[in-house]
Amino acid sequence: MVLKLYGAAISTCSQRVLVVLREKQVPFELIEVDFANREHKSPEYLAKQPFGQIPYIDDDGFILYESRAICRYIAAKYADQGTKLLPTGLKQNALLEQAASIEQSNFEPSAYGAVFEKLFKPLLALVPDQTVFEEHLKKLDAKLDAYEVILSKQKYLAGDQITLADLFHLPYGTYLAQAGSNIMETKPNVARWFKEISSRPSWEAVKTQIKDAA
């Protein structure tokens, strides 16, 4: 049975899973969830994802939700194919988890806030607030100062090999540019790193999928 991803190409959390599936060369079927008709809040959907959020996967009857958990599962199950995204050593794995925690705690809150203000609010018929947008960018800029220090010493966030933690940044890092910010280009090592990961064929394929779904 081909792995089924229940989500949406335009969803950042779904994109996080999509890029890992492509890096690991895993056959899959994307089943688009109908937001307009609130399919994600239907009894059938809630039976699989009790929070009514996307995405979740069905891997031959195994149901799993939360995008980062799904990515870890895929990277572990298909460890011997595609790009190696999970280190095997105790210390290297700890560095991966450290980098993944950095993304979730120090990058996403402000990146999401800025993107929500400029890109998502209009979709919800809400008025963007430039001041709020700039406040989120200011907070993110301070966080990226620490990224700059880390990336001045190594190629990726967990060392010199790419991991899941790097890929986790792609959806919101990309949407920041669409929101009108060049913040990912303002620090040389951050810029070098983000250009490299955002140019990977896996992410180019996901971007094409997003355009096709728009």
Steps between C-alpha positions, in 0.01 A plus 500: 500500500635842403536741789214751504549858613178677594571869477531784251784615280452860615530399867839570657476191720415285200791654309735398781396138448500523122861612480613214726303246296679622189843505666444140609359399159187353655201431275193675639154627419397849608133509586391864505281589796210730409534799734220696337254232603672446838590142422770520767226548762281215380439197727686278253809722504493557877498125549851499354622845612314602817626860486353553154834616358707398201681295402485139608627190328355155450788257450328169436264560791747677726362848570737776608453876529718803587725587208834480680412161649400380153831621357698316769301184432560516125871574543537206739292250305679576174843558652675301227360690203520856377674768702610401849316747724535335842845454655562165669754596766382600848663844496417575137137408562498729803630783278219430254242523778662821621476650151141382459410660832666824386281502189179440692573735791712778350416513130142400436315724751626826349518371143142375525388827657647706216364272228158485663484878515583558134388187313243314707296789637385613152387144428282523812362840399698665780707817475880459537673716758838627379614578853431146619675364190811706574497398867508133403786566258695684768469203735597262221801712407635465854453124484678484167803669659544175694446300181779703342739402779408131467525498122834681503647183653324228305307447178165407652324549832594163646847474345641453153227264377146605414230374736126528553561812709621693197207391284250599769583867425403488133126580502509816713846602381365502145175674590694781670630610160148486359390719791747764382791435735859426399594406857637161395753680279631762742760290684768332285506156659124482543463608137749236381325229700145592401589537132650151505207325667234693307665410168479126558304306234265370768389851595480611137259210444291604800485859374372372165235301685398813691463700177293224342269496801457879515 
